[in-house]
Amino acid sequence: LESVGKKTRFLTHICGELELCNVHVYHGRIEDFPVSAPFDTVIARALAPVERLVQLAQHLLGEQGKLVALKGDKLEVELIKLPPGFRVETIKTLALLSPDEPPPRAVIIRPDAAS
């Protein structure tokens, strides 16, 4: 799911080159994505702050689904605004990709079962 046409064309090409038959590339915005069945996992990188990301992705998640967000050094500040009905399951620091940048972290957010 990507809103930039150039990126979707690249992803489609790579999927063809790698013969990935179970991958579908969708050109469009997350809020316009037609959901026929909820997803178990939604992964996002550089899309929006956590609060907005949860709002955008919640219609894609199943009841036990998880949202994996790759975030930078402002993660704690963003998590303060985590919308009600969602909880942080895990935060994991990823391997350092560049010595000049702080390592990214993956945060796993799930709907709160009590909601």
Residue pairs with C-beta under 8 A, 6 or more apart in sequence:
1 26
1 28
1 30
1 33
2 8
2 11
2 25
2 26
2 27
3 27
3 28
3 29
3 30
5 27
8 25
8 26
8 27
11 25
12 25
15 23
15 25
26 33
30 47
30 56
30 57
30 60
31 56
33 60
35 59
35 60
38 60
38 61
38 62
38 63
38 65
39 60
39 61
39 62
39 65
40 62
40 64
40 65
40 66
41 65
41 66
41 67
41 68
42 57
42 60
42 61
42 65
42 66
42 67
42 68
43 67
43 68
43 69
43 70
44 53
44 57
44 67
44 68
44 69
44 70
45 69
45 70
46 70
47 53
47 56
47 69
48 56
49 74
49 78
49 81
50 69
50 71
50 75
50 78
50 79
50 81
50 82
50 107
50 109
51 78
51 81
51 82
51 83
53 67
53 69
54 67
54 82
54 83
54 86
54 109
55 83
57 67
58 86
58 111
61 67
61 111
63 111
64 110
64 111
65 110
65 111
66 89
66 108
66 109
66 110
67 108
67 109
67 110
68 106
68 107
68 108
68 109
69 106
69 107
69 109
70 94
70 104
70 105
70 106
71 78
71 104
71 105
71 106
71 107
72 102
72 104
72 105
73 102
75 91
75 105
75 107
79 88
79 107
82 88
82 109
84 112
84 115
85 111
85 112
85 115
86 109
86 110
86 111
86 112
87 109
87 110
87 111
87 112
88 107
88 108
88 109
89 108
89 109
89 110
90 106
90 107
90 108
91 105
91 106
91 107
91 108
92 105
92 106
92 108
93 103
93 104
93 105
94 103
94 104
94 105
94 106
95 103
96 103
97 103
97 104
